[in-house]
Every structure is written in C-alpha cells, then in structure tokens.
Amino acid sequence: MAEMDRATTAPKRAADERPAGGKAGEAGFTAAEKAAVRERAAELKAARRGKGAGSGLEEMMAKVAKLPEADRVLAEGIHQVVMRAAPQLEPTTWYGMPAWAKDGRSLCFFQPASKFRARYAMFGFNDAARLDDGRMWPVYFAVTELAPEVEERIAALVRKAAG
C-alpha cells in the first residue's frame, strides 16, 4: 500500500513510479514507461534501416529470456499457443514486449507483470485485431496461469483476430 503524503493526502509513488524528473503526484510518464517508449523508438528505427531489430523470433525470445521466471513461463507458453493458433503471425517485439504481427502490424502482445510492476501479466490486442463485437469488447486479458481453458480462450481470440 502506498504511503500517504501528509501535506496533500495523496498516495506517494515509489521513486521508480515517479515521472522522470518530476515530483510525486505530478502527471507524466514513469521511468518504466519512458524506457518502453525508447524501446519502441529503437524498434522502429531499426525496422526503417532494414536491420530487422524489433522483429523476428530471435529478438522476441531474447526479450523473453530476460524476464523473471513467472513472466518467462507465461510468455513462452503464450508464444506456443499463438503460433499453433495462427502460424502465419510473425513473432516480433512491441515496446520491448513479446508480440505477434500480421502484415507488419502488431496484432497481439504479452505484457509481463514485471514490465510496469503490475499485479498480473496481460495478453492484449491492438486495433489491427478484428475482435469487434457490438459497441464494446475486451482487448486486454489478465493472465495468471496457462491452464488448458486459458490456452483455448487465447487460441480462439488469436484465430479470430488473425482472421
């Protein structure tokens, strides 16, 4: 639980959650968010130069290998599920996270809990994924374990998204 700032009664943010160069309570990006943006900029720059960094199975798996064990196990399992469900998708990275692309656009991604010190990891879809269902539908899913029913739900969503 966050400690309360007695002067403002607002919760204090941990140093790594504070906006870089800012004070607690100020609006802005956290250090982790800024790092993710820098990773995305590097991915785009490398792709423009044709170096392939930010794309490909090797780049993605290198990022996965650096994850804490719980996130690594989920990322590896989700990668297997995605590739079985839609083998035409291209493994890549997106903001430094494992992702899978269609026609060069990130379709879905795995956000490790450790990336932003979140309570749980998430599997999400970008707008390229055609998951439209009425006027509102989920595009992020908390993932705590890859049980068979979770794997099947991910596979079904990926198949629909990859359409």
C-alpha positions in Angstrom: 0.0 0.0 0.0 1.3 3.4 -0.9 2.4 5.7 2.0 0.3 8.8 2.3 1.8 12.3 1.8 0.7 14.2 4.8 0.7 17.6 3.0 -1.6 16.5 0.2 -3.2 13.3 1.4 -2.3 11.9 -2.0 -0.6 8.5 -2.1 3.1 8.8 -2.6 4.6 7.0 -5.6 7.7 4.9 -5.3 10.8 6.5 -6.8 10.7 4.3 -9.9 7.0 5.2 -10.4 7.6 9.0 -10.3 7.7 10.8 -13.6 11.3 11.1 -14.6 12.5 14.5 -13.5 9.2 15.1 -11.7 7.9 15.1 -8.2 5.4 12.7 -6.7 1.9 13.5 -7.7 2.9 15.2 -11.0 1.5 14.0 -14.3 3.9 12.4 -16.7 5.5 9.2 -17.7 7.1 6.8 -15.2 10.7 5.7 -15.8 9.4 2.3 -16.9 7.0 4.0 -19.4 9.8 6.1 -20.8 12.0 3.0 -21.2 9.2 1.3 -23.1 8.9 4.3 -25.5 12.7 4.3 -26.0 12.5 0.6 -26.9 9.7 1.2 -29.4 11.7 4.1 -31.0 14.7 1.7 -31.4 12.4 -0.9 -32.9 11.0 1.5 -35.5 14.4 3.0 -36.3 15.9 -0.5 -36.8 13.0 -1.6 -39.0 13.4 1.5 -41.2 17.0 0.7 -41.7 16.1 -2.8 -42.6 18.1 -4.3 -39.8 15.2 -6.4 -38.5 15.8 -5.4 -34.8 12.5 -5.3 -33.1 11.2 -8.1 -35.3 11.7 -11.8 -35.5 11.7 -14.8 -33.3 15.2 -14.3 -32.1 14.7 -10.7 -30.9 11.4 -11.7 -29.2 12.9 -14.7 -27.4 15.9 -12.7 -26.3 13.5 -10.3 -24.5 11.6 -13.3 -23.1 14.8 -14.9 -21.8 15.5 -11.7 -19.7 12.1 -11.9 -17.9 11.7 -13.1 -14.3 10.7 -16.8 -14.2 6.9 -16.4 -13.7 6.7 -13.9 -16.7 9.1 -16.0 -18.8 7.0 -19.2 -18.3 3.8 -17.3 -19.3 5.5 -15.7 -22.3 6.9 -18.9 -23.6 3.6 -20.7 -23.2 1.6 -17.9 -24.8 4.0 -17.9 -27.7 3.4 -21.6 -28.3 -0.4 -21.1 -28.1 -0.3 -18.1 -30.6 1.9 -20.0 -33.1 -0.3 -23.1 -33.0 -3.5 -20.9 -33.4 -2.1 -18.7 -36.2 1.2 -19.8 -37.6 1.1 -17.1 -40.2 1.7 -14.4 -37.5 5.2 -13.0 -37.2 6.9 -13.0 -33.8 8.2 -9.5 -33.0 8.6 -7.0 -30.2 6.4 -4.1 -29.5 7.5 -1.5 -26.9 10.0 -4.2 -25.9 7.4 -6.8 -25.1 6.8 -10.1 -27.0 4.3 -9.5 -29.8 2.9 -11.1 -32.9 2.3 -9.2 -36.1 0.2 -9.6 -39.2 1.3 -7.7 -42.4 3.9 -5.8 -40.4 1.5 -4.5 -37.8 1.4 -5.7 -34.2 -1.7 -7.7 -33.7 -1.4 -9.0 -30.2 1.2 -8.8 -27.4 2.2 -10.1 -24.0 2.8 -7.5 -21.2 4.8 -9.1 -18.4 3.8 -8.1 -14.9 7.4 -7.1 -14.3 7.3 -4.6 -17.1 5.4 -2.0 -15.1 5.4 -3.7 -11.7 1.8 -4.8 -12.3 -0.2 -7.2 -10.2 -0.5 -9.6 -13.1 0.6 -10.2 -16.7 -1.6 -9.3 -19.6 -2.3 -10.6 -23.0 -3.7 -7.9 -25.3 -4.8 -7.0 -28.8 -4.2 -3.9 -30.9 -6.7 -2.3 -33.2 -5.4 -4.4 -36.1 -7.1 -7.3 -34.4 -10.7 -7.6 -35.6 -12.3 -8.6 -32.3 -15.2 -6.1 -32.8 -18.3 -7.3 -31.0 -21.0 -4.7 -30.8 -20.2 -1.3 -29.3 -17.8 -2.6 -26.6 -15.4 -5.6 -26.2 -12.4 -6.5 -24.1 -8.9 -6.2 -25.7 -6.7 -6.9 -22.6 -6.8 -10.0 -20.5 -5.1 -10.6 -17.2 -3.2 -13.9 -17.3 -2.1 -15.6 -14.1 -1.7 -19.2 -15.3 -1.9 -21.1 -18.6 -4.5 -23.7 -17.7 -6.0 -25.6 -20.7 -9.1 -23.5 -20.7 -7.0 -20.3 -20.7 -4.9 -21.6 -23.6 -8.1 -22.4 -25.6 -9.5 -19.0 -25.0 -6.3 -17.3 -26.1 -6.2 -19.5 -29.2 -9.8 -18.7 -30.1 -9.2 -15.0 -29.7 -6.0 -15.1 -31.8 -7.7 -17.1 -34.6 -10.5 -14.5 -34.7 -8.0 -11.6 -34.6 -5.8 -13.0 -37.3 -8.9 -13.8 -39.4 
